Amino acid sequence: SSAASDVYKRQIALTPLVSYITSLIFSVFLYKPMLRKLKNRFYPLFMSIIIITAGSLPYMFLNGDPKIRWLVYALSSIQGVGLAILLNTATSLISDVIAKNADSSAFVCGSYSFFDKVANGVIIFVITSYFNHSEPALKWMMGMIPIVCSVSAFLLTYLGKILYSDKLAKLSFVDSEVGPGCNYSEVSAEIK
């Protein structure tokens, strides 16, 4: 039946749209007040893990029952908010790394964007090529990939803070304090 197929295609197209609209609304109106209130970037990252888990885990238990199909939209909205928190926080952390160093900012942002697109492309290719007809595998991927990625992002960010926070603070200080006519070695000695 062609009509049923058209309805199914529209439902598939609406799912990412609902997620994007929800994440956009959250990013525009609620992200900054949340960040100001929490005063730390690790709390939003941790919150994103909880929200993404709440939006992703139920996908593993959904079935084809038309009576509960609407849950996909609610779950994608919840997942969209968690992904917005994660993406906004990651982008702001990249801004911290760049600081006022305009020489490398284009390279860092371009590299981030490139690797983000390549990673997403590879994952989507693998999923659509090898698991397209396996409902249990797709359920596990829809439920677990966002959770695993958000936990990994949190752990890698925390590891970066532990290993490199002193170096990032020094770089930011040097970039902000050194102006025309300043001697880099004098400023560097003051930091130590």
C-alpha positions in Angstrom: 0.0 0.0 0.0 1.5 3.3 -1.2 -0.4 5.4 1.3 1.0 3.5 4.2 4.5 3.8 2.8 4.1 7.6 2.4 2.9 7.9 6.0 5.9 5.8 7.2 8.3 8.0 5.2 6.8 11.2 6.7 7.2 9.7 10.2 10.8 8.9 9.6 11.5 12.4 8.3 9.7 14.0 11.3 11.8 12.3 13.9 15.1 14.2 13.2 13.1 17.3 12.6 11.5 17.1 16.1 15.0 16.5 17.6 16.5 19.4 15.8 13.7 21.8 16.7 13.8 20.8 20.3 17.6 21.2 20.5 17.4 24.5 18.7 14.8 25.9 21.2 16.9 24.6 24.1 20.1 26.0 22.8 18.6 29.5 22.1 16.6 30.0 25.2 17.8 27.6 28.0 21.5 26.7 27.5 23.1 30.0 28.7 20.9 30.3 31.8 21.7 26.7 32.7 25.5 27.2 32.2 25.4 30.4 34.3 23.6 28.6 37.1 25.9 25.6 37.1 29.2 27.6 36.7 31.1 24.6 35.5 31.2 22.7 32.2 31.4 19.3 33.7 27.9 19.5 35.2 26.3 20.1 31.9 28.3 17.3 30.3 27.1 15.0 33.1 23.5 16.2 32.7 23.8 15.5 29.0 24.7 11.8 29.8 21.6 11.5 32.0 19.3 13.2 29.4 20.7 11.3 26.5 20.3 8.0 28.4 16.7 8.9 29.2 16.0 9.6 25.6 18.0 6.7 24.1 17.6 3.7 26.3 13.8 3.3 25.7 14.5 2.8 22.0 15.8 -0.6 22.8 12.3 -1.6 24.1 10.0 -0.1 21.5 8.2 -2.4 19.1 6.2 -1.8 15.9 3.0 -1.3 17.8 1.2 1.7 16.3 -0.3 2.7 19.7 3.2 3.6 21.1 4.8 4.8 17.9 4.3 8.4 19.0 6.9 7.7 21.8 9.6 8.0 19.1 8.9 11.8 18.9 9.0 12.3 22.6 12.3 10.3 22.9 13.9 12.2 20.0 13.0 15.4 21.8 14.6 14.3 25.0 17.6 13.0 23.1 17.8 16.4 21.2 18.1 18.3 24.4 20.9 16.1 25.7 22.7 16.3 22.4 22.3 20.1 22.3 23.9 20.3 25.8 26.7 18.0 24.7 27.4 19.8 21.4 27.2 23.3 22.9 29.5 22.4 25.8 32.0 20.7 23.4 32.1 23.7 21.2 32.6 26.1 24.1 35.5 23.8 25.3 37.1 24.1 21.9 36.8 27.9 22.2 38.6 27.6 25.6 41.5 25.7 23.9 41.8 28.3 21.2 41.5 31.3 23.6 42.7 34.4 21.9 45.1 32.6 19.5 43.7 33.7 16.2 46.5 32.0 14.2 45.3 28.4 15.0 41.6 29.0 15.5 40.6 28.3 11.9 42.6 25.1 11.9 41.2 23.8 15.2 37.6 24.6 14.2 38.1 23.2 10.8 39.6 20.0 12.1 36.8 19.6 14.7 34.2 20.0 12.0 36.0 17.7 9.5 36.4 14.8 12.0 32.9 15.3 13.3 31.5 14.9 9.7 33.8 11.9 8.9 32.9 10.1 12.1 29.2 10.6 11.5 29.5 9.6 7.9 31.3 6.4 8.7 28.9 5.4 11.5 25.9 6.1 9.3 27.5 4.2 6.4 28.2 1.1 8.6 24.7 1.1 10.1 22.9 1.5 6.8 25.1 -1.0 5.0 25.3 -3.8 7.4 22.5 -3.5 9.9 19.6 -2.0 7.9 17.5 -5.2 8.0 18.3 -6.3 11.6 15.7 -4.8 13.9 17.4 -6.0 17.1 20.8 -4.6 16.0 19.2 -1.3 15.1 17.4 -1.1 18.5 20.7 -1.7 20.3 22.5 0.9 18.2 19.7 3.5 18.6 19.8 2.9 22.4 23.5 2.5 23.0 25.6 4.5 20.5 24.4 8.0 21.9 25.0 6.8 25.5 28.4 5.4 24.8 29.4 8.5 22.8 28.3 10.9 25.6 30.0 8.9 28.3 33.2 8.8 26.2 33.0 12.6 25.6 32.7 13.2 29.3 35.6 10.9 30.2 37.9 12.3 27.5 37.1 15.8 28.6 37.8 14.9 32.2 41.0 13.3 31.2 42.0 16.3 29.2 41.3 18.5 32.2 43.5 16.3 34.4 46.4 16.1 31.9 46.4 19.5 30.2 44.5 22.1 32.4 47.7 23.7 33.6 49.1 24.0 30.1 45.8 25.4 28.8 45.8 28.0 31.6 49.4 29.0 30.7 48.6 29.3 27.0 45.5 31.4 27.7 47.4 33.6 30.1 50.3 34.1 27.6 47.9 34.9 24.7 45.9 37.4 26.7 48.8 39.1 28.4 51.3 39.4 25.6 50.8 42.4 23.4 52.9 44.4 21.0 56.3 45.1 22.5 56.1 42.4 25.2 58.8 39.8 25.7 57.3 36.3 25.6 60.1 34.9 27.8 59.4 37.5 30.6 55.7 36.6 30.6 56.5 32.9 30.5 58.8 33.3 33.5 56.0 35.1 35.4 53.7 32.2 34.9 56.1 29.7 36.3 
